[in-house]
Amino acid sequence: IVSVVTAINDYQKESQFRELSAANDDIDVVVIRSGTYQKIPVADIVIGDLVCLEAGDPIPCDGVLVNYDGLEVDESTLTGEPEDIDKDAETDPFLLSGCTTIAGSGRFVAIAVGKDSQWGVIK
């Protein structure tokens, strides 16, 4: 009886976790396609989209920075580094999914999305 109750309880917790995880991944981002700004779900980002970031936004896919203004990124989820990283097009233009923008703003070209991105590989 204890084993059955424990198994049912574990199954319910796993189901709730999956629902929360799916809801967490379901955010909208602003991209520029064909010269117009569009707000789309993260799952609809394709390689070549110009993704816009503001302070506090999670980075939805891997990309290369093309425009920035004081952009700082927290990469601790991937690298474990406690310091925020200043991003610029000359010295460190790569943005990795799973990280979060701390300050500033920027635009980047998506080069890897979904399971092919750095966060997707880890997931």
C-alpha positions, 0 to 999 in steps of 0.5 A, a space after each residue: 500500500 505504501 509503495 502504491 501511494 508513494 508512486 502515485 504521489 511521485 507521479 502527481 508531483 512530476 506532472 505538476 513540475 512538467 506543467 510548470 516547466 512548460 508554462 515557464 518556457 511559454 513567454 513572448 519575445 520581440 523580434 524584427 522580421 521583414 523590417 517590422 517588430 513582432 511579439 511572438 512565442 519563444 517556440 516560433 523563433 527561427 534562425 536569422 530572426 533579429 531578437 530584441 532584449 531589454 534588462 530583465 529579459 531571459 535570452 531565448 536562443 543563442 545568437 550574435 550581438 549586432 546592436 547594444 547599449 550597456 548590455 550586461 548578462 548573467 551567465 551563471 546558469 551556464 558557467 557558474 560565474 558569479 559576475 555579470 558579463 559586459 557584452 559588446 560586438 567586438 570582444 564578446 558578441 555571443 549570447 547564450 540561451 538560458 542566461 538573463 539580461 541584467 542591464 541595458 538593451 540589445 539586438 542579436 541574430 538568432 543562430 541556434 534555437 530550441 534543442 540545438 541551442 546551448 540551453 536546449 542541449 543541457 535540457 
